[in-house]
């Protein structure tokens, strides 16, 4: 019985990732001053001076004290204004349910693949 509880716990906690990886592809003809991706606005992942046809990598950061649930947010910022914003994915108890996101920025949309 103890082994069964151990394996169930292992499976559940094995699905939660600390810092999901990001791959961001700017397929739009627009240069962005900043791309901001976050679960908590106090600890965003920032990319600056993102040119067209650029591929960038990073991680979504979590605040270790925050044990909340929610969705991630991406903001595309140009000349100080948020041009586009989209929520995606989901995290629970301050941990990611996905290990990687591939975000493709097109001229009129933001496509997100969750892995």
Secondary structure as UniProt FT lines:
FT   HELIX           2..14
FT   STRAND          21..26
FT   STRAND          32..38
FT   HELIX           41..43
FT   STRAND          45..50
FT   TURN            52..53
FT   STRAND          54..59
FT   TURN            64..65
FT   STRAND          70..78
FT   TURN            79..80
FT   STRAND          81..92
FT   TURN            93..94
FT   STRAND          95..96
FT   STRAND          100..105
FT   STRAND          110..114
//
